[in-house]
Amino acid sequence: MPTIFTHVAVPVAAALALGSRRVPPSMLLVGALAAIAPDFDGIPYQFGSAGSGIWAHRGITHTALFALLMGLIGLWLARWWKVPRLAGFAWVFFCTLSHPLLDMMTSGGSGIALWWPLSTERFFSPWRPIAVSPIAADRFFSQRGVQVLVSELYNVWFPLLTLGLSIFALRHTRKS
């Protein structure tokens, strides 16, 4: 899986592309939290309780259904953000969905049950350039952790920031 830092790259790049009028800071914050929320399924592992099947890591919280349910938070917050309800829903839905899609691009793990409950099959992307992140802190703050962060910068952050800034620039050159 990508690191928690890299899962927020999608909402950050999207907010850059759309601008602060369309994505106010509080909306960006909720998008960032939505992008990391699927990994809350790893909390039981910290207490020695690992689930199995759909309740294991990369299970139910890594599904399109979970992203749809998370989107309801955006629907509810849209009024506070002063955006259309559909925009609030779509923001949180896509930020959440970006998480399993990035996880599908990693070099390890057990795949993503993206279409559960319609299918229990776990999927990987045919293109898997992202190194799997070590979970334990002592392994994360090691040479392996540095390699993962470099991999994520090169394969996720740089392309997404380039895309976000390019869209931002195009939007602003059309205005002038």
BASE-635504 format. One record per residue (C-alpha): residue in three letters; x, y, z. Coordinates in steps of 0.02 Angstrom, whole numbers, padded with zeros to 5 digits, always signed. Layout:
<pts>
ALAXYZ...
</pts>
This chain:
<pts>
MET+00000+00000+00000PRO+00056+00178-00024THR+00098+00277+00132ILE-00032+00383+00220PHE+00060+00535+00150THR+00034+00479-00029HIS-00150+00438-00014VAL-00182+00625+00011ALA-00096+00665-00155VAL-00258+00641-00251PRO-00362+00768-00153VAL-00214+00890-00149ALA-00191+00880-00338ALA-00378+00893-00369ALA-00391+01045-00255LEU-00246+01126-00348ALA-00331+01093-00514LEU-00502+01155-00458GLY-00446+01302-00352SER-00490+01359-00177ARG-00659+01431-00227ARG-00718+01259-00282VAL-00623+01165-00146PRO-00613+01268+00013PRO-00483+01215+00144SER-00611+01122+00251MET-00666+01024+00098LEU-00485+00981+00059LEU-00460+00922+00239VAL-00612+00807+00231GLY-00553+00744+00061ALA-00382+00703+00135LEU-00464+00611+00280ALA-00578+00518+00159ALA-00425+00467+00057ILE-00345+00385+00209ALA-00505+00319+00291PRO-00498+00148+00204ASP-00339+00108+00300PHE-00431+00122+00466ASP-00461-00064+00437GLY-00281-00087+00494ILE-00314-00023+00670PRO-00365-00195+00738TYR-00196-00263+00681GLN-00111-00146+00804PHE-00204-00236+00944GLY-00167-00411+00882SER-00338-00438+00804ALA-00329-00468+00618GLY-00489-00495+00522SER-00510-00617+00380GLY-00597-00616+00212ILE-00690-00455+00178TRP-00653-00397+00356ALA-00464-00406+00329HIS-00355-00264+00267ARG-00400-00211+00090GLY-00573-00283+00115ILE-00737-00192+00147THR-00660-00020+00174HIS-00573-00034+00005THR-00735-00057-00094ALA-00836+00056-00208LEU-00981+00028-00087PHE-00879+00102+00056ALA-00835+00251-00055LEU-01020+00275-00094LEU-01063+00272+00091MET-00922+00394+00128GLY-00992+00507-00009LEU-01145+00533+00101ILE-01033+00632+00219GLY-00996+00751+00075LEU-01181+00763+00037TRP-01211+00815+00217LEU-01063+00938+00222ALA-01101+01020+00054ARG-01206+01158+00132TRP-01066+01203+00251TRP-00942+01205+00107LYS-01065+01309+00003VAL-01055+01189-00144PRO-01194+01091-00231ARG-01241+00932-00140LEU-01187+00825-00288ALA-01016+00910-00286GLY-00995+00873-00100PHE-01046+00692-00126ALA-00932+00671-00278TRP-00783+00750-00188VAL-00787+00631-00040PHE-00834+00481-00149PHE-00688+00506-00270CYS-00563+00548-00132THR-00612+00387-00043LEU-00612+00284-00204SER-00438+00348-00247HIS-00370+00247-00100PRO-00408+00071-00163LEU-00362+00124-00340LEU-00189+00177-00280ASP-00175+00018-00176MET-00211-00083-00334MET-00053-00007-00409THR+00063-00075-00274SER+00188-00216-00294GLY+00118-00326-00155GLY-00026-00371-00043SER-00180-00475-00076GLY-00271-00365-00201ILE-00424-00255-00179ALA-00604-00318-00160LEU-00663-00165-00256TRP-00831-00232-00313TRP-00886-00318-00152PRO-01029-00368-00120LEU-01055-00400-00306SER-00892-00498-00315THR-00767-00564-00188GLU-00628-00563-00317ARG-00477-00457-00270PHE-00397-00351-00404PHE-00229-00276-00447SER-00192-00149-00582PRO-00094-00218-00730TRP+00026-00072-00698ARG+00100-00084-00523PRO+00241+00043-00503ILE+00214+00086-00318ALA+00321-00005-00190VAL+00224-00076-00043SER+00249+00028+00114PRO+00311-00053+00274ILE+00180-00032+00410ALA+00284-00047+00568ALA+00365+00119+00619ASP+00538+00044+00640ARG+00531-00025+00463PHE+00453+00133+00392PHE+00594+00241+00461SER+00727+00137+00375GLN+00812+00125+00206ARG+00660+00028+00144GLY+00544+00168+00198VAL+00650+00295+00105GLN+00643+00187-00052VAL+00453+00181-00039LEU+00439+00370-00018VAL+00552+00399-00169SER+00446+00276-00270GLU+00288+00369-00218LEU+00361+00540-00260TYR+00412+00480-00432ASN+00256+00377-00474VAL+00116+00470-00384TRP+00158+00643-00317PHE+00254+00714-00467PRO+00127+00657-00598LEU-00024+00712-00495LEU+00050+00881-00448THR+00102+00910-00629LEU-00075+00870-00685GLY-00155+00978-00549LEU-00042+01127-00582SER-00064+01110-00771ILE-00254+01114-00755PHE-00239+01262-00635ALA-00129+01354-00762LEU-00248+01315-00906ARG-00396+01378-00806HIS-00307+01540-00765THR-00237+01574-00939ARG-00413+01558-01010LYS-00475+01691-00888SER-00349+01820-00949
</pts>
